[in-house]
Amino acid sequence: MPLIKVQTSVSAPAKNDVEAMLKILSAKLAKHTGKPESYVMTAFESNVPMTFAGNTEPTCYIEIKSVGSMQSEQTQSMSQDFCQEINQVLGVPKNRIYIEFADSKGYMWGWNGSTFG
């Protein structure tokens, strides 16, 4: 049920590097949310036409969604951790990364022909 989706204006690194990054993001999201990694989904889109601060320099938008409620300390920690990871792997400056955190009610998240609520 936790999801991390990364959209960036930069070109994708090699396929193996993208897969390695997604696996790292998956493990980190499971740890931060306390949810089993078997429920975590990751997604990555590169070369997305984007602007930030009125220019097209490298930028990134990340969505993090989970069933339940995320606390302030949790989102602060995730912001620091995921900005650092994206900066290291993709080279996007931390001050050009936005992260949207969203809690979902269990009945609003479907899986396996049912919902989590």
N, C-alpha and C positions, 0 to 999 in steps of 0.2 A: 503493500500500500504506500510506503514512502516512494516518492518520485523525485529525481533530480534531472532537470532538462537544461542543457547548456546550449545557448545560441551565441554565435560569435561572428564578427566580421572577418576574422583572420582565416587563412587557408588551413585546412586540416593537416596535421602532421601525418606521418606514415600510419598506415592502418594498425600496425602493431602498437604504436604509441597511443593511438586513440583508444584501442581496446584496453591497454594497460591503465590509461587514465580513467576510463569508465569503471574498471574493476576497483581502483582505488577510491573513486567517488562512492561507489556502491558500499564498500566496507565502511567508509567513514560515515555515510548517512545512516547505516544500520546502527553504528555505535552511538552517534549523536541522538538518534530517536529512541534507542533501546528496542527497536523492532528487529525481528529475524531478517537476515540478509536475503533469505529465500523469498521474501515479499518485496524487496527493493527493485525498482526499475530505474534504468538510466537511459538518457537520450542525448545525442550530440548532433548539432547542425553547424556546419562551417560555411564560410563565404556568404553569410546573410547580409544583404545591404542594410547597414545601420549607421546612425549618427549618434554622437554623444557630445554635448556642449557645442553643438553647431558645426562639428567637423566629422570627418570619416576616418580619423586615426583608429587603430585597433580598439575594439570595445567588446563587451560581453554582457549578456543578460542570462540570469540563472533563475529557474523556478524550482522551488522546493515545496512539495505538498505532502501532507501526511494526515492520516485519520487520527483524531485526538487533538490535544492542544499542546502547542509548543510554547515554552516559557521564554521570557526575555533573556535570561542567562544562556539558555540553549541556543537561541537564534544569534546572539552575540558571538558565541563560540563557533557556531557553524559559519557565520559570515567571515570571521577571521581565518578559519581553516580552509574553506572553499576558495576564498579570494587568493590565499597563498598558493593553493594547488594550481589554480587556473593561471596565475601569474607565472609559476615555474614551468608549467607544461606548454602553455600557449604564448607566453610573453605579453599578455595583456596587463597593463598597469592596474594595480588594485583600485586606483581612484577612477578607473573607467569600467568598473564592474558593478552592475546592479543585481541584487538578489531579492526576489519576491518570495516570502514565506506565506504559505496558506494552509490553514487547518481545514479539514473536511469532516463533516459528520459521516459516520459509518454508513448510513443509508444512502449517502450521495456518492459512494465509491463502489463500483461493481467489480466482481471477479468471479470467475468459474461459474457463471450462470446465476449468481446471487449477489448480495451486497455484504458489507461488513457491519451492518446495523439492523 
